[in-house]
Amino acid sequence: MKGFNIIIVIFLALVSCKQQNAQSKTEEKVDVVEEMKIFGESFVSDNAMKEAEMAEAFADLGETDTLTAVIHGVVTDVCKSKGCWMKVDLGDGQETMVTFKDYGFFVPKDIVGKDVVLNGIGFIEKMSVEDQQHFAEDGGASEEEIGKITEVKITRSFIADGVILEQ
């Protein structure tokens, strides 16, 4: 009978230790989630393209091509009015103009210099003078700078349906 009691005590000790390990794993996952903010739709960011990869992918696009991608980059500019667009560095001296699908969400206005991961569609577009002037005004450009915009510009654009802001 003593042997049976000893086996039960050992079994209970092992089971209680195993439950404690499971709880600490859950706490670690919560810490990781708190290090970022998600805007728009959630997505998996594990295989995000780095700036150089995205610049290369954009170089291969024609005017009617699109590229579905998850990209990582640094914010270089953001709409000062509402946070309704941002520019992200592609690492080759080029930027991509990022807007948000159906204006379904906005990002904070103070994220210049922060790392972001974007999920969406990249494409090449001819941006009208009016749109360029509008974005320049939202970005805080002076009247003189806005007046210098007089030609259509070929831009690398990205419509994001989700943004992860890394803290």
Buried (B, 14 or more C-beta within 10 A) or exposed (E): EEEEEEEEEEEEEEEEEEEEEEEEEEEEEEEEEEEBBBBBBEBEBEEBBEBEBBBEBBEEBEEEEBBEBBBBBBBBBBBEEEBBBBBBBBBEEBBBBBBBBEEEBBBEBEBEEBBBBBBBBBBBBEBEEEBBBBBBBBBEBEEEEBEEBEEBEEBBBBBBBBBBBEE
